[in-house]
Amino acid sequence: MSDPKRQHEWESERRTLERYVADGDIRCVFSQAHLVEMAPIDRSRTELATAKADLLVSLCAGYALPSLDRLVAGELAALRDGRPRDIDVIDVDGNWYPPIDDLISDVGTKVFSKDVVSDAIAEFAGNRAQRRAAAKKLLKKGAPSPLFLRQLKTETPGVECLEIQKTYPMRDEDAWVIARYIRGQARRDEAQRAFEASLRNPRFMMRWFASENVDVTNFTSWLRDSSLKMKSVVDEFAALAKRIHGLPPDQQSLVAPQTVLAKREWDRRPDEMAGRLAQRLADELLPLSALELPLERLHDTCAGFSTLLRTFFDAAWTATGVQPRAPKASDLGDCYHAMYAPYVQIFRPDSFMAPHVARHVSRFGTQVVPKLKQLVPAIEQRLLAR
């Protein structure tokens, strides 16, 4: 709907959705996975990425789903404590991102590069000998010394703003606050608010990705790298299945039940993996959590986590048939999207992934719409029933 070349084709759907949003009949929501997939990986895709962000903001405003780690941590905490899962996890202020407290505390070490410090030294230390003497006083093991920090507190932020904006998606006014924080001229809570204000603005983020000296892979690599790794795993499944299908029938009947072609065994794999993975994630994500999780309730309480795993295994299975579907690097990203399906009433996935998602979320009352043209009719049917 955001492609400038196809706007006329989708104008009716777009206008209808915007009207329903404006009237308060529906609430559209976005997630971390959406933003990662929208980010332009090359300059030629910049216009489309910004158009997507504009439409996203037009429809969703600040309604955002929690980051993947926040959602999983919430589900695991409910499982550990014996509580039902939270039904409504949507944030109204656009907080789609993971916790960033560690970034605020670490931002100073990222910005104080050797060149920045050298420039600062040169401002008040004249000749070479003086600069060396100043460097010894100002830098302790490569980090700004207390003396340097005191000096910074008395000066106006300058080059640090540019350095910050090369690393983080910061508007000018927010980068200024961060730079003042580094210099000891602003409080930590002010820096935190400035940092988050820029992150909450998808329109700005997509335009920042398109600017020079910005490496988009810093933002997208966590999903795209893991997707490529998982694709290689599924490729191995597919290669093994192809070899088995090529065996004589008598050998195939003996081998297949013990391999990836045994569907019953395959369907058990996500359940076996879920328990081990959930316990490991609980140990990492939940503070002071040494308790064994009650895994018998895992698939009901950890609905998003369960849907992600089961959808992935369903999709991977299609690569093992007699006429296999070639796995794509985008499959894992689609499974990450599926993690949010139990928390909305209508979910519009990739058309290939739709039946796999629907199989696992119908019990949560989620309606899966496989085609974009079917979205508005599905919404209207819900509104009439309400």
C-alpha positions, 0 to 999 in steps of 0.5 A: 500500500505504500509503494508509490508505483502502486498507490492507485491499486491500493487507494481504496484499502488505504483510505478505508483503513485510515477512516476506521482508524480515525473513527476509532473503530480499529487499532493498528499496531507495529512491532520491532520486526516491522521496522527491521524489515522496513529499514533500507539495506541500500540507498536505492530502497530509501524512498520506499522505506520512508513511504512505508514508515509514513504509512505505518505512522499514519495507521498505527500512530504510537500503538506498538507491540513490545520488543521480542525480548520484552514479550518473551520475558513477560510470558516467561514471568507469567509462566514462572509465577503461575499467572495467566498471560497478559492479553493486552501487551500493546504500548500506546507510547511507541515503545517498540524497542528493547530496554536501553538503559545500558546504552545510555550508560555506555554512550559516552565510551562510544562517542569519545573516540580518539579523534574527538579527544584529540580535537578537544585537546588541540583546542586548549593545548598548543604545541606538540609537547603541550598536547602530549602533556595534556593527553596524559592528564586528560586520558586514563587508559584511553578513557576521559579522565576526571580532569577532562570531564570537568573541562567538558562541563564548562564547554558547549557540545560540538562535534560529539553531536555528529558522532552520536548521530553516526551511531544512533538514530538521533534528532538534532535536539535529542543528540544535543541532550545526549552530548550535554549528558556526556559532558555532565551538563544534563541528567541521566533521566533527561538523556534517557528521554531524549534517546527514546524520543527519537526511537519512537519516531519511525519516520525519522528513523527511516530517514536517518537510515538513508543518510550518509555515514550510517550503517543500517546493518547495525540495526538489521543484523540481529534478524537478518543474520539469524535468518540466514543461519536458520536458512542454512539449517533448513537447507540441510534438512531439505538436502537430507530429505532429497537424498532419502526421496531418491532411495529405492522404495524398499530402502526409503520405507526403512530409513524415512521413519527415523529421519526428518521425514517422520512427520509425527516425530517432527511435530514433537520437536518444537515441544521438546525444544521449547522446554529447554529453550524456555528454561534457558531464556528464563535464566537469562531474562528474569532476574533471580529466577532459579525456579524450574518452569512449569512446562506443562502450561508453556504453550498456553501461557507463552503464546507468542514464544510457542507460536514462533517455534511451532510456525517455524517448524511447520514452515521448515517441513515444507522443504522436505517433501517430494516437491519441496519449497525452497526455504527463504532467508525471510522465513525466520522474520515471518516467524518472528512476526507470528510471535505477535499473532496471539495478541491481536484479533486480525493478523496479516502475515506473508501468504505462505506463512498464513496457514502455518500461523493459523494452525497455531493461533486459532485457539487464541481467537486470532483471525489470520488473513492471508491476502491484503485484499481480504483485510478490509472485508475481514475487518468489516465482518468483525465490526458488523459482528460487534 
